Amino acid sequence: MSGPSSGGGLEGEFSLPREAAARLRALLDAYAKPRAEGDDRPLRVRQADAFIALLEQKIATELLVLVNAESLPTDPAIDAAAGDTSDPEPADSDPPPPPKAPATLPPPATPAALPW
C-alpha cells in the first residue's frame, strides 16, 4: 500500500516479482551511488533521487511523435558545382496533400507490462 506523505509526496511499501525486483535493484544500485566525494546523503535519499531520475528518464524516452511522411519537406537538391543547397521549388508552389489518418495504435501498456 502507498499513500500521501505529510510533505505531499508518496510513501509506502510494494512487492515486485523476482525478475522485476532484480532489475529495479540493479538500477537503484547503479544510480544511487554517492555522486562525488563528500556526498553524505543517506542511502534512502540517494535511492529516492535515483528512482526519480529513472522515472524522468523513462517518461522522456517514451515520447512518441507520429508524422506522416507526406507532410515532411523534400530534401533540397544539391548543385555540387556551385555548392547550392537551396530548394529548387518554392515552398508555396504545391501545397502538400492533407495528412492521412495514422494507423491504429495498440492500446497503451498496463503498468504490469512495463519493462522497468
C-alpha positions as CSV (number, residue, x, y, z in Angstrom):
1,M,0.0,0.0,0.0
2,S,1.1,3.5,-0.6
3,G,-0.4,6.9,0.5
4,P,0.4,10.5,0.6
5,S,3.2,11.6,3.0
6,S,2.9,14.6,5.3
7,G,5.1,16.6,2.9
8,G,2.8,15.9,-0.1
9,G,5.0,13.1,-1.5
10,L,4.2,9.4,-1.6
11,E,5.3,6.7,0.8
12,G,4.5,3.1,1.2
13,E,5.5,-0.5,0.6
14,F,5.2,-2.6,-2.5
15,S,6.0,-6.1,-3.7
16,L,7.6,-6.9,-7.1
17,P,8.1,-10.3,-8.8
18,R,11.7,-11.6,-8.6
19,E,12.8,-10.5,-12.1
20,A,11.4,-7.0,-11.8
21,A,12.8,-6.7,-8.3
22,A,16.3,-7.7,-9.6
23,R,16.1,-5.1,-12.4
24,L,15.0,-2.4,-10.0
25,R,17.7,-3.3,-7.5
26,A,20.3,-3.2,-10.2
27,L,19.1,0.2,-11.4
28,L,18.9,1.6,-7.9
29,D,22.4,0.3,-7.1
30,A,23.8,1.9,-10.2
31,Y,22.1,5.2,-9.8
32,A,22.1,5.6,-6.0
33,K,25.9,5.6,-5.6
34,P,27.3,8.7,-4.0
35,R,27.8,11.3,-6.7
36,A,31.1,12.7,-5.5
37,E,33.4,12.5,-2.6
38,G,31.6,14.1,0.4
39,D,28.1,13.1,-0.8
40,D,26.7,12.5,2.6
41,R,23.1,11.9,1.6
42,P,21.7,8.8,3.3
43,L,21.1,5.7,1.1
44,R,17.4,6.1,1.3
45,V,17.7,9.7,-0.1
46,R,20.1,8.6,-2.8
47,Q,17.7,5.8,-3.7
48,A,14.7,8.2,-3.9
49,D,16.7,10.5,-6.1
50,A,17.7,7.6,-8.3
51,F,14.1,6.5,-8.5
52,I,13.0,10.0,-9.5
53,A,15.8,10.1,-12.2
54,L,14.7,6.8,-13.6
55,L,11.0,7.9,-13.8
56,E,12.0,11.1,-15.5
57,Q,14.3,9.2,-17.9
58,K,11.6,6.6,-18.6
59,I,8.9,9.2,-19.2
60,A,11.2,11.2,-21.5
61,T,12.2,8.2,-23.6
62,E,8.6,7.1,-24.1
63,L,7.5,10.2,-26.0
64,L,6.3,9.1,-29.4
65,V,5.8,11.5,-32.3
66,L,3.8,10.4,-35.3
67,V,4.4,12.3,-38.6
68,N,3.1,11.3,-42.0
69,A,6.0,11.1,-44.4
70,E,4.0,13.0,-47.0
71,S,3.9,16.0,-44.6
72,L,7.7,16.3,-44.4
73,P,9.5,18.7,-46.8
74,T,11.6,17.2,-49.6
75,D,15.4,17.2,-49.3
76,P,16.9,20.1,-51.1
77,A,18.6,19.4,-54.4
78,I,22.4,19.8,-54.2
79,D,24.2,21.6,-57.1
80,A,27.6,20.1,-56.5
81,A,29.4,22.5,-58.8
82,A,28.1,25.6,-57.1
83,G,27.6,24.2,-53.7
84,D,24.0,25.4,-53.8
85,T,21.7,23.5,-51.4
86,S,18.6,25.7,-51.9
87,D,15.3,24.1,-52.6
88,P,14.7,24.2,-56.4
89,E,10.9,24.5,-55.8
90,P,9.4,27.3,-53.7
91,A,7.7,26.1,-50.6
92,D,4.4,27.5,-51.7
93,S,4.4,26.1,-55.3
94,D,2.4,23.0,-54.4
95,P,0.6,22.6,-51.1
96,P,1.2,19.2,-49.5
97,P,-1.7,16.7,-49.6
98,P,-3.8,16.5,-46.5
99,P,-2.4,14.2,-43.9
100,K,-3.6,10.7,-43.8
101,A,-5.1,9.2,-40.7
102,P,-2.5,7.4,-38.7
103,A,-2.7,3.6,-38.4
104,T,-4.4,2.3,-35.4
105,L,-2.0,2.1,-32.4
106,P,-2.1,-0.8,-29.9
107,P,-3.6,0.1,-26.5
108,P,-1.1,1.6,-24.0
109,A,0.8,-0.8,-21.8
110,T,-0.6,-1.6,-18.4
111,P,1.8,-0.8,-15.5
112,A,2.3,-4.5,-15.0
113,A,3.6,-4.8,-18.6
114,L,6.2,-2.1,-18.4
115,P,9.7,-3.4,-18.6
116,W,11.0,-1.5,-15.6
